Amino acid sequence: MGKTVLDVSHVGMKFNLSKEKVDNIKEYVIKMLKKELHYNEFWALKDVSFKVKQGDRLGILGLNGAGKSTLLKVISGVFKPTEGNVTIDGKIVPLLELGAGFDRQYTGGENIFLYGTVLGYSREFLKEKYEEIVEFSGLGDFIDVPIKNYSSGMKARLGFSIATIVDPEILILDEVLSVGDRRFKKKSLKKIKSMMASDVTVLFVSHNTDQIREICNKAILLEHGKLIAKGEVNEVCDYYEKLIDEEYDIDDLPKSLRKKIKRKQ
């Protein structure tokens, strides 16, 4: 067995949702001083624990609102968990919101350096890899066009090309293979598989169970922020698909998964 590269231990993530609309900072401060601000607590994640070994490819499944993206942001360090701990052994490259760091007024080429810097790449490294990034993105002459004129697919292609220019030890993917045209999706999948061939550990969120089955060897299932199942990828995917089709009640777990789950109430 490989070493543990990710240990998620009793992680909880709480958000305070305001009960009322506050239009500006002045109004917010006044209400805060008068103690007139009221919140509803919302736990996006609650007591989530699992471990990932080096070289594992873990699929993360769940219906909308299950907490999948929140979990990835906690692991990536975007959010600090309200409870619990995340221990990481290895260099992480998170592909969460591709192009989120782009400046609309800058060209695609200028954004390679801007977004690449946000991801922690040096300017010298980006200069060295510039042509490779442009070629993989397939943007051609559009690389000199301001990002504000790009389609969402074009921005995602450029973001993916920048983010995957390095070989990470832990790769985090949040629905990134659902963007772009069919040709680029195929190209992206090939790139991900080539990265996995070098023993990269992968965490992959997708609603597409065919992609999960193709890429991953293990999977977990979240429901309302709680981990309800984990195990071999086909077992978990089978259960998830039947859950979507309402052929299973959430408490009616298959025997193959029953010993692998500890559902928290």
N, C-alpha and C positions, 0 to 999 in steps of 0.2 A: 504494500500500500504506500502511496506517496504521502508526503508531508501535508499537514493541514495548512492551507494558505489563507483561508477565511473562516473566522469563527464568530458567528452572530449569536450573542448570548443574552436572552431575555430582553430583547429590544422592544421598546415602546416609543411611539411618537405621538405627542398630543398637540393639537392646535386649538387655540382659543378663537372661536367664531363670534364676531360681534352681533349682538341682537338688534342693533340699530344702525342707521346710516349716519356717518360723520363726514361732512363735505370738505373740511379743511383742517389743517394742523391746529389753528387757533381754537376751533370748536372742540377738537379732540383734547387739547390741553385743559380747557375750561371744564369739560365733562370729567376728565380724569381727576382734577383737583377737587371737584365737587363730589367725587366718587359716584358719578352717574353713569359710568361705563359698565355695561353688563355683557357677559360672555357666556356662550355655550361651549362646554368642553367637547372636543371631538378627537377620539383616538384613531388615527389612521393606521397605526400598528399597535399591537398589544401582545407582549410576552412571546416574541418570535425568536426561536432558537434553531440553528442548524449549522453544520460544518461542511466545508468544501475542500476536497483534496486537490493537490496539484494535478493538472491535466484533466480534471472533471469538467464536463460541460453541463451546467445546471439550467434547466428550463424553469421559468417562473410563470405559473398560470394563475388565472383568477378572472372573475367577471369585472366589469368596470366598477371602480370604487373599492376594489379588494385591498389596495395598498401596494400594488406591485411597483409602480414608479417611485412612490415614497420610500420603499425599501431600498431601491437602487440608489436613490439620492442620499440616504443615510450611509450606505456602504461607501459611496463615492466621496463622502465628506461634505456634501452640499448642505445637509441638515445634521445637526447634532442631536442624537436621540434624547428624548426626555428621560428614558429609563434604559438600563442595560448597556452593553458594550459591544463594539465591533473591533476585532483584532485582525489585522491584515499583514501578510508576509509576502511582499512582492510589489512590483510597480503596476499601478492600475491605469488603464486608459478607459475612461467612461464615454460612451457614445449615447448620450441621453437626449438632448435637444439639439440636433445638428444645426449649426449656424446660429445658435442663440446669441453668440458673441459677435456676430457680424455688425458692421456699421453700414447702414443703408446708403450713405453718401459716397462711400469708398468703392473702388472697383473690386472685382473678384480677386485680382492679383494683390491689391493692397490688403485685402481681407485675409489672404493667406498668411501674411505676416502678423496681422492683428489677432486673428483667431488662433494661429499657431502659438503666439506668445501667451495667450490665455491658457492654452493647454500645457504650457511649460516648456515649449521648444525654444532653443536659442535662435537668434537671427541668422547666425552662420549656418546652422543646420537647415533652416528653412530655405536659405539661398541655394544650398547644395541640392535640396530635394524639390525645388520650385518646379522645374520642368516635369518631373515625375508626377507631382501632384496635379498639374494642369492636364497632362496626358491622361491620367486615370479618370479625372472628372469628365473628360470629353467635352469641355466647354469651348475649346478652340479660341476663336477671336473674341468670344463673349467674356473672356477673362479680363478684358480691358473695359468692360461695361460696368457702370455702377450697379451694386447689388439691388438697389431699389427697383431695377428693371428686370430682375430675375424672377422666374416662377418659383413656387415653393419646391418643386422637384429639382430645379437647377441649384438652389441654395443647399438642399440636402446632399446632392451629389458632391458639391464642393466641400461641404462640412465633413462628409464621410472620407473624402480623399485626403483631407488634411489630418484628420484624427487617426487614420490608420496607416500613416506613413512610417510609424515606428512599430517595433515588435514588442508589445507589452507582455507582462507575466500574467496579468489578470485583465481580461477584456469584458467590459460591461456594455450590453446592447439593449436598448429600449425601443423596440418596434422599428429599428432603423432599416430593416430589410423590406419594409412596406412602402418605402419612398422611391421616387424615380420611375422611369419607364421599365418595361420588361427586360430590355437588354441590360440596363444598369443594375437591376435587381439580381440578374444572373451573374453579372460581373462582381457585385458586392458579395454574394454568397461564395463565389470561388475564392475571393480575397480572404473572407473569414475562415474558410476551410484551410487555406494555405497557412494562416496564422495558427490554427489549431494543430496543424501537423508538427509544429515545433513545441508541443507540450504546453501551449497557452491554456490557462484556465478561463472558462467562459461562463458568464451569467447572462442569460438571454430571456427577455420578456417579449412575448408575442401572443396574439390571439390565434395565430395560425398554427394549429397543432401539427400540420405536415412539416412545417419548418422546424418546430421544436423536436419532432421525432428524427429529422434528418441531421440536425446539428448536435443535439444533446444526448447524453447517456443517463442522466438522472433528472428528476423534476420535483418541484414542490408546488403545492396548491394553497392559495390564500383565500380566505373568505372573511369579509368585513375586518380586515387587518389582522386576522389570526391564522396561524399555520394549521391547516386541517389535514394535510396529507403530504407524504414525501416517499420517494422510492424510485424504482426503475422507471425510465421515461415512458415506455409504452403502457405500463400499468396506470400511471398517473394520468396520461393523456386519454386513455380509454375511459377512465372514471370521469374526467372533466367533460368529455364529449357527451357522455350519458347524462351528466348533471345539467348541461346546457339544454339537452333535449327533454329534460324533466323525466327521464326514465329512472333516475335515482333520486331519492330524498337525500339531503345533505348528511343525514345520520346513517344512511344505508351504505356503509363502506364495503367494498369488495374484501374478501378474505385475504387476498394477497397484500392488501395495504393495511389491514386492521392492526397488525402488530407494529407497524411502522409509524403510527400516529399517536399523538397524545393531544387530544383536542382540549383547549383551554376554554373554560366557561367564564 
